């Protein structure tokens, strides 16, 4: 058995949860915050049998897309102003960061 921890952008979370539900996977949704852009994201915990791991990963890959987003610069506070970029820049966001953990046992009460 595996526990899959998938960190996805909030914009992708509802679509992904619905797609996982359509394939009969149970999902626990946790709110989380990203470090780089300090934006909300969603961490999903998904349990599955070993033989269904590829199915889960395929659903995640199909529903979490990369896209470009304009980000306003944050002025340096007491830092080095030499590296400060005074105009918005494009960054790639989206996709999913997925951790697959082995599970020795599972109980549901």
Secondary structure as UniProt FT lines:
FT   STRAND          2..9
FT   HELIX           10..22
FT   TURN            23..24
FT   STRAND          27..33
FT   STRAND          40..48
FT   HELIX           50..52
FT   HELIX           53..63
FT   STRAND          66..71
FT   HELIX           81..83
FT   STRAND          89..94
FT   STRAND          96..102
//
